[in-house]
Amino acid sequence: MIAKYYKKVKFDVDIHNILRINQRNNYKLTDDILNDFLSINNKRLKNPYELVEKIRLTLKCDNIENIKMFLGKKNYNNYILNLKKHVDYCEKNINTYYFETLRKRHNLTNQLSSLMKNNIEIIPPIYDHISHKTGRVKILKGYNYLTCKKEEKSNLLSEKNTYLVELDFSSAEPSLLYNILYGKYTEDVYKSLNIDIARDKAKLAVISLTYGASDSSVKKLTGINKKDIEKIKKVLDINKIKNDLTEANEKLGYIQSIYGRHIYGNNNLVNYWLQSSTADYALSCFNQLNCDYDIKIKAIIHDAVIFSCKKDIYKKIEKLNFLTDPITNISIPVKLKILSANMN
């Protein structure tokens, strides 16, 4: 049974005040949440305000409160019917992920602060949490930290009297998978396999298997025997997870990460599921780190985060051997590295 860290919710609607229901639940569906949910689920709701805004500018009218007048009765009614259809779909399929985890992701990357490089200010980039199939972050605009090379990072500089620090997880995806299956922390997931093969071969085998490679391909890539391949698959429950995900995909037309994000596609289901779950895991941990310590987040690089902090704060953070996600209570080991120090 695949672990689930989300639940179905009831919600109220408050979308541009067009539909309003007296608040009865803890969750309120806003236009932002609805649009995120629909985009991830490959649906689109035309925004009448975009059309009305064009009309308003053409007519030089300052007031667009009477949207029905601008759109016309037929267009307005069609919009309301379309909105109702999407809200009904939302009510049947949405879960806490869209109200909580995804909102925290947005809020975290909206708080990013700038860095300096060669005496030039680097404005925080704009992150996209929606368009990638599995929910991995993308950068829409600005400096692309996701493709930033090692030597480039060493040229970045934070505020005066601060360290610029990079923190990343050790073997994030397989470590998360091991925690989900066994409910316990492991310092080295590859040692936990209890297989007498070189670590680099074990790592390559695990990655290949979770990406859907066949046994013969794994054997060719790593040189390990079929018995050890079968043991890795058994320890990480690859076949059972694949079967469960395949069954869910055939029944629903999608799968869900452990946090509840909807994922579409027919291939590499284990990889999609694990990659999506790990993306949310990492950002949930980084959000908690930001809440717990006086740091300034500069960039998110998938399962790594760059932040600045004072020396005394760094001394506390460097004692951390792992980060714990408050949603799942799962812990994964982390590594820290000082990229630069601005102590002038």
C-alpha positions as CSV (number, residue, x, y, z in Angstrom):
1,M,0.0,0.0,0.0
2,I,1.5,3.4,-1.1
3,A,1.5,5.9,1.8
4,K,-0.7,9.0,1.4
5,Y,-0.1,12.2,3.2
6,Y,-3.1,14.1,2.0
7,K,-6.9,13.9,2.4
8,K,-10.0,14.9,0.5
9,V,-11.4,18.2,1.6
10,K,-14.6,20.2,1.5
11,F,-14.2,23.9,0.6
12,D,-16.0,27.1,0.0
13,V,-15.8,29.2,-3.2
14,D,-14.6,32.7,-3.4
15,I,-13.5,33.5,-7.0
16,H,-13.5,37.2,-7.8
17,N,-16.7,37.4,-5.7
18,I,-18.7,35.9,-8.6
19,L,-19.6,32.9,-6.6
20,R,-19.7,33.3,-2.8
21,I,-20.8,30.8,-0.3
22,N,-21.0,31.4,3.5
23,Q,-17.9,29.9,5.0
24,R,-18.5,26.5,6.5
25,N,-15.2,24.8,6.0
26,N,-11.5,25.3,6.8
27,Y,-10.6,25.5,3.2
28,K,-11.6,28.2,0.7
29,L,-11.2,27.8,-3.0
30,T,-9.7,30.9,-4.5
31,D,-9.1,31.6,-8.2
32,D,-5.3,31.0,-7.7
33,I,-5.9,27.5,-6.2
34,L,-8.5,26.6,-8.8
35,N,-6.2,27.7,-11.6
36,D,-3.3,25.7,-10.2
37,F,-5.5,22.6,-9.8
38,L,-7.0,22.9,-13.3
39,S,-3.6,23.5,-14.9
40,I,-2.0,20.5,-13.2
41,N,-5.0,18.4,-14.3
42,N,-4.8,19.6,-17.9
43,K,-7.9,21.7,-17.8
44,R,-8.4,25.4,-18.6
45,L,-10.8,28.0,-17.4
46,K,-11.0,31.1,-19.6
47,N,-10.6,34.2,-17.4
48,P,-13.3,36.6,-18.4
49,Y,-11.5,39.4,-16.7
50,E,-8.8,39.3,-19.3
51,L,-11.4,40.0,-22.0
52,V,-13.1,42.6,-19.9
53,E,-9.9,44.3,-19.2
54,K,-9.3,44.8,-22.9
55,I,-12.8,46.2,-23.3
56,R,-12.3,48.5,-20.4
57,L,-9.1,49.9,-21.8
58,T,-10.7,50.3,-25.2
59,L,-13.7,52.2,-23.7
60,K,-11.5,54.0,-21.2
61,C,-13.8,52.8,-18.4
62,D,-12.4,52.6,-14.9
63,N,-15.2,50.4,-13.4
64,I,-15.4,46.7,-14.4
65,E,-17.6,45.5,-11.5
66,N,-20.5,44.8,-13.7
67,I,-18.8,42.0,-15.6
68,K,-22.1,40.7,-17.0
69,M,-22.7,44.0,-18.8
70,F,-19.3,43.9,-20.5
71,L,-19.4,40.2,-21.5
72,G,-23.0,40.1,-22.5
73,K,-25.6,37.7,-21.1
74,K,-24.7,34.7,-23.2
75,N,-21.0,34.9,-22.6
76,Y,-21.5,35.5,-19.0
77,N,-23.8,32.6,-18.6
78,N,-21.4,30.3,-20.5
79,Y,-18.6,31.4,-18.2
80,I,-20.7,30.6,-15.1
81,L,-21.7,27.2,-16.5
82,N,-18.0,26.5,-17.3
83,L,-16.9,27.6,-13.9
84,K,-19.5,25.4,-12.2
85,K,-18.4,22.4,-14.3
86,H,-14.8,23.0,-13.2
87,V,-15.7,23.6,-9.5
88,D,-17.8,20.3,-9.6
89,Y,-14.7,18.5,-10.9
90,C,-12.6,20.2,-8.3
91,E,-14.9,19.2,-5.5
92,K,-14.6,15.5,-6.6
93,N,-10.8,15.4,-7.1
94,I,-9.0,18.2,-5.1
95,N,-7.2,17.5,-1.8
96,T,-5.2,19.2,0.8
97,Y,-2.1,19.4,-1.4
98,Y,-3.5,22.3,-3.4
99,F,-4.6,24.2,-0.3
100,E,-1.5,23.6,1.8
101,T,1.7,22.1,0.3
102,L,1.5,23.9,-3.1
103,R,0.7,27.2,-1.5
104,K,3.7,26.9,0.8
105,R,5.8,26.2,-2.3
106,H,4.6,29.4,-4.0
107,N,5.1,31.4,-0.8
108,L,8.6,30.1,-0.3
109,T,9.9,31.1,-3.8
110,N,8.0,34.4,-3.6
111,Q,10.2,35.3,-0.6
112,L,13.6,34.9,-2.3
113,S,16.1,37.7,-2.0
114,S,18.8,38.9,-4.4
115,L,22.5,38.1,-4.6
116,M,25.6,39.8,-6.0
117,K,27.8,38.5,-8.8
118,N,30.8,40.5,-10.0
119,N,29.3,43.6,-8.3
120,I,26.0,43.1,-10.2
121,E,22.8,42.4,-8.4
122,I,21.0,39.2,-9.4
123,I,17.3,39.7,-9.0
124,P,15.4,36.7,-7.6
125,P,14.1,34.5,-10.4
126,I,10.4,33.7,-11.0
127,Y,9.7,30.0,-10.3
128,D,7.1,27.8,-11.9
129,H,5.6,25.1,-9.7
130,I,2.8,24.0,-12.1
131,S,3.9,23.2,-15.7
132,H,6.4,20.4,-15.0
133,K,4.6,17.0,-15.2
134,T,5.9,15.9,-11.8
135,G,6.0,19.2,-10.1
136,R,9.8,19.8,-10.2
137,V,10.5,23.5,-10.1
138,K,11.3,25.4,-13.3
139,I,12.5,29.0,-13.6
140,L,10.4,31.1,-15.9
141,K,12.4,34.3,-15.7
142,G,15.7,35.5,-14.3
143,Y,19.0,34.0,-13.4
144,N,18.8,30.2,-13.9
145,Y,20.2,28.7,-10.8
146,L,19.0,25.3,-12.0
147,T,21.8,25.2,-14.6
148,C,24.3,27.2,-12.6
149,K,27.7,25.5,-12.6
150,K,29.9,24.9,-9.5
151,E,32.4,27.6,-10.4
152,E,29.6,30.1,-11.0
153,K,28.2,29.5,-7.5
154,S,31.5,30.4,-5.9
155,N,31.3,33.8,-7.5
156,L,27.9,34.6,-5.9
157,L,28.0,36.9,-2.8
158,S,25.4,37.5,-0.1
159,E,24.9,40.4,2.3
160,K,27.7,41.7,4.4
161,N,28.7,39.6,7.4
162,T,27.0,36.5,6.1
163,Y,27.8,33.1,4.7
164,L,26.3,31.9,1.5
165,V,25.4,28.3,2.0
166,E,24.2,25.4,-0.1
167,L,22.3,22.6,1.6
168,D,21.2,19.5,-0.3
169,F,19.8,16.1,0.5
170,S,21.9,12.9,0.2
171,S,20.3,10.5,-2.4
172,A,17.0,12.3,-1.9
173,E,14.7,10.0,-4.1
174,P,15.9,6.6,-2.9
175,S,16.2,7.8,0.7
176,L,12.6,9.1,0.6
177,L,11.4,5.8,-1.0
178,Y,13.2,3.8,1.8
179,N,11.6,6.0,4.5
180,I,8.1,5.6,3.0
181,L,8.5,1.8,2.9
182,Y,10.1,1.2,6.2
183,G,9.1,4.2,8.3
184,K,12.6,4.8,9.6
185,Y,15.6,7.0,8.9
186,T,18.7,5.7,7.1
187,E,22.0,7.5,6.9
188,D,23.0,5.7,3.7
189,V,20.2,4.1,1.7
190,Y,22.7,2.1,-0.4
191,K,24.2,0.4,2.7
192,S,20.6,-0.3,3.8
193,L,20.2,-2.5,0.8
194,N,22.5,-5.1,2.5
195,I,24.0,-6.1,-0.9
196,D,27.7,-6.8,-1.2
197,I,28.4,-4.6,-4.3
198,A,30.2,-1.3,-4.9
199,R,28.2,1.7,-3.8
200,D,28.4,3.4,-7.2
201,K,27.0,0.3,-8.8
202,A,24.2,0.1,-6.2
203,K,23.4,3.7,-6.8
204,L,23.3,3.3,-10.6
205,A,21.1,0.2,-10.2
206,V,18.6,1.9,-7.9
207,I,18.3,4.9,-10.1
208,S,17.9,2.8,-13.3
209,L,15.3,0.6,-11.7
210,T,13.2,3.5,-10.4
211,Y,13.4,5.0,-13.9
212,G,11.9,1.9,-15.3
213,A,14.9,0.1,-16.8
214,S,14.6,-3.6,-17.4
215,D,16.7,-6.2,-15.5
216,S,18.8,-6.8,-18.6
217,S,19.5,-3.1,-19.0
218,V,20.5,-2.8,-15.4
219,K,22.8,-5.8,-15.6
220,K,24.4,-4.3,-18.7
221,L,24.9,-0.9,-17.1
222,T,26.2,-2.0,-13.7
223,G,27.6,-5.5,-14.2
224,I,25.7,-6.8,-11.2
225,N,24.0,-10.2,-11.3
226,K,20.3,-10.9,-11.6
227,K,20.1,-12.1,-7.9
228,D,21.3,-8.7,-6.6
229,I,19.0,-6.9,-9.0
230,E,16.1,-8.9,-7.7
231,K,17.1,-8.2,-4.1
232,I,17.2,-4.4,-4.8
233,K,13.8,-4.6,-6.3
234,K,12.5,-6.5,-3.4
235,V,14.0,-4.2,-0.7
236,L,12.6,-1.1,-2.5
237,D,9.3,-2.9,-3.5
238,I,9.6,-1.8,-7.1
239,N,7.2,-4.3,-8.6
240,K,4.5,-3.7,-6.0
241,I,4.7,0.0,-6.3
242,K,4.6,-0.2,-10.1
243,N,1.6,-2.5,-10.0
244,D,-0.3,-0.2,-7.6
245,L,0.5,2.9,-9.7
246,T,-0.5,1.1,-12.9
247,E,-3.8,0.0,-11.4
248,A,-4.5,3.6,-10.2
249,N,-3.6,5.0,-13.5
250,E,-5.9,2.6,-15.4
251,K,-8.8,3.3,-13.0
252,L,-8.5,7.1,-12.7
253,G,-6.4,8.2,-15.6
254,Y,-3.8,9.7,-13.3
255,I,-1.6,8.8,-10.3
256,Q,-0.9,10.9,-7.2
257,S,2.3,11.6,-5.3
258,I,2.3,10.9,-1.6
259,Y,1.3,14.6,-1.1
260,G,-1.7,14.3,-3.5
261,R,-0.4,16.1,-6.6
262,H,-2.0,14.7,-9.7
263,I,0.4,13.2,-12.3
264,Y,-0.5,12.3,-15.8
265,G,1.2,9.9,-18.2
266,N,1.4,6.2,-19.0
267,N,5.2,5.6,-18.8
268,N,7.7,5.6,-16.0
269,L,5.1,5.7,-13.3
270,V,7.4,4.8,-10.5
271,N,9.8,7.5,-11.6
272,Y,7.1,10.1,-11.9
273,W,5.6,9.2,-8.6
274,L,8.9,9.3,-6.7
275,Q,10.2,12.4,-8.5
276,S,7.0,14.3,-7.7
277,S,7.0,13.2,-4.1
278,T,10.6,14.1,-3.6
279,A,10.1,17.6,-5.1
280,D,7.4,18.3,-2.6
281,Y,9.3,16.7,0.2
282,A,12.3,19.0,-0.5
283,L,10.4,22.2,-0.7
284,S,8.4,21.4,2.4
285,C,11.6,20.8,4.3
286,F,13.1,24.0,3.0
287,N,10.0,25.9,4.0
288,Q,10.3,24.5,7.5
289,L,14.1,25.4,7.6
290,N,13.1,29.0,6.6
291,C,10.6,29.1,9.5
292,D,13.0,27.6,12.1
293,Y,16.1,29.7,11.4
294,D,17.0,33.3,10.6
295,I,18.1,32.7,7.0
296,K,17.4,34.3,3.7
297,I,16.5,31.9,0.9
298,K,18.2,32.8,-2.4
299,A,17.4,29.9,-4.7
300,I,15.8,26.4,-4.9
301,I,17.7,23.9,-7.0
302,H,15.4,20.8,-7.0
303,D,16.5,19.0,-3.8
304,A,19.0,21.7,-2.8
305,V,18.6,25.2,-1.4
306,I,20.9,28.2,-1.3
307,F,20.6,30.6,1.6
308,S,22.5,33.3,3.5
309,C,22.8,33.6,7.2
310,K,25.0,35.0,10.0
311,K,27.9,33.0,11.4
312,D,26.1,32.1,14.6
313,I,23.1,30.8,12.7
314,Y,25.4,28.7,10.4
315,K,27.0,27.2,13.5
316,K,23.6,25.9,14.5
317,I,22.6,24.7,11.1
318,E,25.8,22.9,10.4
319,K,25.0,20.6,13.3
320,L,22.0,19.3,11.4
321,N,22.5,15.8,10.1
322,F,19.1,15.7,8.4
323,L,15.9,17.7,7.7
324,T,12.5,16.5,8.7
325,D,9.3,17.2,6.7
326,P,6.5,18.4,9.1
327,I,3.8,16.8,6.9
328,T,5.2,13.2,6.7
329,N,7.6,13.4,9.6
330,I,10.2,11.7,7.3
331,S,13.9,12.7,7.7
332,I,16.6,12.5,5.1
333,P,20.4,13.2,5.6
334,V,21.7,16.5,4.3
335,K,25.1,18.0,3.3
336,L,26.1,21.6,3.8
337,K,28.7,23.7,1.9
338,I,29.7,27.3,2.3
339,L,29.8,28.8,-1.2
340,S,31.2,32.2,-0.2
341,A,31.7,34.4,2.8
342,N,31.1,38.2,2.8
343,M,32.8,39.1,6.1
344,N,34.1,42.6,5.2
